[in-house]
Every structure is written in structure tokens, then in C-alpha cells.
Amino acid sequence: MVEPTRKEAGCISYELLQNQTDHTDFTFVEEWTSDAAIDAHLTTKHIADALTKLAGLVSSEPDIRRYNVVKKEN
């Protein structure tokens, strides 16, 4: 899921992180060029496939939050 997402139009970065103390806790940190790019990402086949596979494995609904970059360092 990570590699196909990184190739999507509008994807600036896409990282899967694992909690250092709770190895069952994962998070994605993503940066996209626009909300439209994120919305398109959420409709891709690889995301639909991943959600189907994860359905019986996760303990709760995902906590999805969107943020804006305050200041981008060059």
C-alpha cells in the first residue's frame, strides 16, 4: 500500500510509522498537494483492498485528521 500510494499524483510524502512501545499501534503521516489529491487517494483500489484486509484486524475505527503546513522549511 505504501509504494503504490507514493506513486499517486499529488502525493508529496507517505510514511507508515509504528509506535516504539506499542507495536500494535501504527500511524500514517501523509503530505498531499491538495484535498482533491487526498480524496482521490481514498478511492484507489489499493486502499480499498487494504481496508478490506484490515477489517477484522483493527480494534477501532481509524482516527483521521487533516492538518495544514504552517511553515515549510526549504
BALUMKOL-823237 format. One record per atom (N, C-alpha, C): x, z, y. Coordinates in pm, whole numbers, padded with zeros to 5 digits, always signed. Example, Ala and Ser with C-alpha at 12.3 -4.5 7.8 and 13.67 -1.06 7.14 Angstrom:
+01319+00780-00569
+01230+00780-00450
+01320+00780-00330
+01285+00708-00225
+01367+00714-00106
+01290+00787+00003
//
This chain:
+00081+00000-00119
+00000+00000+00000
+00086+00000+00126
+00199+00066+00123
+00284+00075+00242
+00342-00062+00279
+00403-00129+00184
+00468-00257+00215
+00370-00364+00263
+00255-00383+00196
+00161-00483+00248
+00112-00449+00389
+00094-00321+00416
+00048-00280+00548
+00152-00311+00653
+00277-00287+00623
+00384-00315+00721
+00392-00462+00758
+00339-00549+00673
+00341-00694+00699
+00218-00741+00776
+00123-00653+00798
+00000-00691+00867
+00025-00720+01015
-00054-00812+01068
-00049-00840+01212
-00087-00714+01288
-00009-00680+01387
-00039-00564+01470
+00024-00434+01425
+00086-00432+01307
+00149-00309+01259
+00288-00295+01321
+00308-00189+01397
+00439-00160+01456
+00519-00073+01360
+00455+00031+01306
+00520+00115+01205
+00413+00179+01118
+00451+00209+00993
+00357+00266+00896
+00439+00347+00798
+00428+00480+00805
+00509+00568+00721
+00420+00663+00642
+00452+00682+00515
+00386+00781+00431
+00479+00901+00421
+00429+01019+00461
+00508+01141+00461
+00450+01241+00362
+00539+01319+00297
+00498+01423+00205
+00541+01558+00261
+00450+01654+00259
+00478+01789+00306
+00594+01848+00224
+00688+01912+00292
+00807+01966+00224
+00776+02087+00137
+00670+02161+00169
+00639+02281+00090
+00517+02263+00000
+00424+02178+00039
+00307+02149-00043
+00314+02003-00084
+00365+01979-00201
+00391+01843-00246
+00265+01764-00280
+00148+01828-00267
+00022+01757-00285
-00037+01711-00152
+00033+01742-00043
-00015+01711+00092
+00063+01592+00148
-00009+01485+00176
+00052+01362+00230
-00015+01326+00361
+00059+01255+00445
+00001+01201+00567
+00064+01067+00599
-00013+00983+00663
+00038+00856+00715
+00056+00871+00865
+00167+00822+00915
+00189+00811+01060
+00201+00662+01087
+00110+00613+01169
+00099+00469+01191
+00104+00438+01340
+00160+00324+01373
+00154+00275+01511
+00110+00130+01506
+00008+00099+01585
-00053-00033+01588
-00057-00085+01730
-00065-00216+01743
-00069-00277+01875
-00203-00258+01944
-00310-00235+01865
-00443-00221+01925
-00540-00156+01827
-00652-00109+01879
-00757-00056+01792
-00811-00166+01700
-00817-00288+01750
-00865-00400+01668
-00774-00421+01547
-00643-00404+01564
-00549-00419+01453
-00571-00309+01349
-00596-00187+01394
-00625-00076+01301
-00754-00105+01225
-00856-00147+01299
-00985-00176+01236
-00971-00286+01131
-00893-00388+01160
-00869-00496+01063
-00796-00441+00941
-00698-00354+00963
-00623-00291+00854
-00716-00217+00758
-00813-00147+00814
-00903-00067+00732
-00997-00151+00646
-01003-00281+00670
-01088-00369+00590
-01010-00453+00489
-00879-00430+00477
-00798-00510+00386
-00822-00471+00240
-00793-00565+00151
-00811-00541+00007
-00721-00429-00042
-00595-00423+00004
-00506-00319-00048
-00551-00179-00006
-00615-00166+00109
-00668-00035+00149
-00792-00002+00065
-00880-00099+00046
-00999-00076-00039
-00957-00037-00180
-00858-00106-00235
-00809-00074-00369
-00751+00067-00375
-00674+00104-00274
-00613+00238-00271
-00721+00346-00262
-00822+00325-00180
-00929+00424-00166
-01005+00440-00297
-01024+00332-00369
-01090+00340-00500
-01007+00421-00597
-00877+00397-00600
-00788+00469-00691
-00778+00617-00656
-00783+00650-00528
-00768+00788-00483
-00897+00869-00491
-01010+00803-00509
-01140+00869-00501
-01148+00995-00588
-01099+00993-00707
-01107+01110-00794
-00988+01203-00785
-00892+01171-00701
-00768+01249-00696
-00755+01338-00573
-00832+01312-00470
-00817+01387-00345
-00916+01503-00341
-00876+01611-00274
-00959+01731-00268
-01056+01731-00150
-01035+01641-00054
-01124+01638+00063
-01119+01500+00128
-01211+01478+00220
-01212+01354+00296
-01085+01347+00381
-01036+01228+00409
-00916+01219+00494
-00946+01265+00637
-00847+01324+00698
-00855+01368+00837
-00789+01259+00921
-00870+01172+00978
-00818+01058+01052
-00832+01084+01201
-00721+01073+01271
-00718+01094+01416
-00643+00978+01480
-00687+00938+01597
-00619+00831+01671
-00563+00890+01800
-00440+00856+01827
-00370+00903+01947
-00318+00784+02026
-00290+00807+02152
-00223+00708+02236
-00081+00756+02263
+00014+00665+02265
+00152+00699+02301
+00153+00735+02450
+00208+00851+02482
+00213+00895+02621
+00325+00823+02694
+00442+00820+02632
+00555+00751+02693
+00642+00698+02581
+00669+00572+02584
+00752+00508+02481
+00896+00505+02532
+00987+00564+02454
+01129+00563+02489
+01190+00430+02448
+01276+00376+02530
+01342+00248+02497
+01479+00270+02442
//
